[in-house]
């Protein structure tokens, strides 16, 4: 018996997949618990339509993410920090500091998307990767300068 899974089922498949199961398992367990529907012509058309809608949504979100990535790459972020003797920074520049600086530029980014391996602890220019979505990544220039 072929069924279309509505939810991810361990060792069977993911939601939206068409899988072959034994007649009793499908009829007595999967379908009554609303974990799957029979793979008849109507449900197959509905599945194809849902896949098409999801594909269009993903294309649209990818396009928007690329647009945001271009804006991020064009922007540069300047962060003024307190320094001591020999230009030693008090503290460090973290992802949160970069987010606050980008807000002043008019860009809203979640701090989880900023891929800093470790906080910045020196003056200079740094290239920081920003992951907009898993498929799209931008490079942001961060200038760490002395505060007046």
C-alpha positions as CSV (number, residue, x, y, z in Angstrom):
1,X,0.0,0.0,0.0
2,X,1.3,3.4,-0.9
3,X,0.8,6.3,1.5
4,X,1.8,10.0,1.7
5,X,3.3,10.9,5.1
6,X,2.0,13.9,6.9
7,X,4.6,13.9,9.6
8,X,8.2,12.7,9.9
9,X,8.2,9.1,11.0
10,X,11.5,7.5,12.3
11,X,12.8,4.7,10.0
12,X,9.9,5.3,7.5
13,X,10.4,8.8,6.0
14,X,9.8,12.5,6.1
15,X,6.6,14.5,5.7
16,X,5.5,14.8,2.1
17,X,7.2,11.6,0.9
18,X,5.3,8.7,-0.8
19,X,6.3,5.4,0.8
20,X,5.3,1.8,0.5
21,X,4.0,0.2,3.7
22,X,2.2,-3.0,4.5
23,X,-1.6,-2.9,4.2
24,X,-2.4,-3.4,7.9
25,X,0.2,-0.9,9.1
26,X,-1.1,1.8,6.8
27,X,-4.8,1.1,7.3
28,X,-4.8,0.4,11.0
29,X,-2.0,2.6,12.4
30,X,-0.9,5.5,10.0
31,X,-4.2,6.6,8.5
32,X,-6.3,6.5,11.7
33,X,-3.7,8.5,13.7
34,X,-3.5,11.1,10.8
35,X,0.2,10.3,10.2
36,X,-0.4,9.5,6.6
37,X,-3.1,9.6,3.8
38,X,-3.6,7.1,1.1
39,X,-1.7,7.9,-2.1
40,X,-4.7,8.1,-4.4
41,X,-4.9,10.5,-7.4
42,X,-6.6,13.3,-5.4
43,X,-4.0,13.3,-2.6
44,X,-1.1,13.1,-5.1
45,X,-2.4,16.2,-6.9
46,X,-2.7,18.0,-3.6
47,X,0.8,16.9,-2.7
48,X,2.2,18.3,-6.0
49,X,0.4,21.6,-5.5
50,X,1.8,21.9,-1.9
51,X,5.3,21.1,-3.2
52,X,4.9,23.8,-5.9
53,X,3.7,26.4,-3.4
54,X,6.7,25.6,-1.0
55,X,9.1,25.8,-3.9
56,X,7.8,29.2,-4.9
57,X,8.0,30.4,-1.3
58,X,11.6,29.2,-1.0
59,X,12.5,31.0,-4.3
60,X,11.0,34.2,-3.0
61,X,12.7,34.0,0.4
62,X,16.0,33.2,-1.3
63,X,15.6,36.2,-3.6
64,X,14.9,38.5,-0.6
65,X,17.8,37.0,1.3
66,X,20.2,37.7,-1.6
67,X,18.9,41.3,-1.7
68,X,19.6,41.7,2.0
69,X,23.0,40.1,1.6
70,X,23.9,42.6,-1.1
71,X,22.9,45.4,1.3
72,X,25.0,43.9,4.1
73,X,28.0,43.5,1.8
74,X,27.7,47.2,0.7
75,X,27.4,48.4,4.3
76,X,30.4,48.9,6.6
77,X,30.1,48.9,10.4
78,X,32.3,51.2,12.5
79,X,32.6,50.4,16.2
80,X,34.4,52.9,18.5
81,X,35.9,51.3,21.6
82,X,37.8,52.4,24.7
83,X,41.5,51.6,24.5
84,X,44.3,51.7,27.0
85,X,48.1,51.8,26.7
86,X,49.5,50.4,23.5
87,X,46.0,50.5,21.9
88,X,44.8,47.6,24.0
89,X,41.0,47.3,23.9
90,X,39.0,47.2,27.2
91,X,36.7,44.2,26.7
92,X,36.0,43.0,23.2
93,X,33.7,43.5,20.2
94,X,30.9,40.9,20.1
95,X,28.1,39.9,17.7
96,X,25.7,42.0,19.8
97,X,27.9,45.1,19.2
98,X,27.8,44.5,15.5
99,X,24.0,44.1,15.5
100,X,23.6,47.4,17.4
101,X,25.9,49.1,14.9
102,X,24.0,47.7,11.9
103,X,20.7,48.9,13.5
104,X,22.0,52.5,13.2
105,X,22.7,51.7,9.5
106,X,19.0,50.6,9.1
107,X,19.7,46.8,8.8
108,X,17.9,44.4,11.1
109,X,19.9,41.2,11.6
110,X,19.7,38.6,14.4
111,X,22.9,38.2,16.4
112,X,22.8,34.4,15.8
113,X,23.4,35.1,12.1
114,X,26.7,36.8,12.6
115,X,29.3,34.1,12.4
116,X,32.1,35.4,14.7
117,X,34.3,32.6,15.7
118,X,35.6,34.6,18.7
119,X,35.1,38.2,19.9
120,X,37.3,40.8,18.3
121,X,40.0,42.0,20.7
122,X,42.1,44.4,18.6
123,X,41.8,47.5,16.5
124,X,41.6,47.2,12.7
125,X,39.4,46.1,9.9
126,X,37.8,42.7,10.0
127,X,35.6,40.8,7.5
128,X,32.8,39.0,9.3
129,X,30.6,36.4,7.6
130,X,26.8,37.0,8.1
131,X,24.5,34.1,7.3
132,X,21.2,35.5,6.1
133,X,19.7,32.0,5.4
134,X,21.6,28.7,5.3
135,X,22.1,29.1,1.5
136,X,23.0,32.8,1.4
137,X,26.0,34.3,3.2
138,X,27.4,37.9,3.1
139,X,30.7,39.4,4.1
140,X,30.5,42.5,6.3
141,X,33.4,44.9,6.9
142,X,33.8,45.8,10.6
143,X,36.0,48.7,11.5
144,X,37.1,48.7,15.1
145,X,38.5,52.2,16.0
146,X,39.5,54.2,19.1
147,X,36.8,56.1,20.8
148,X,37.5,59.8,21.3
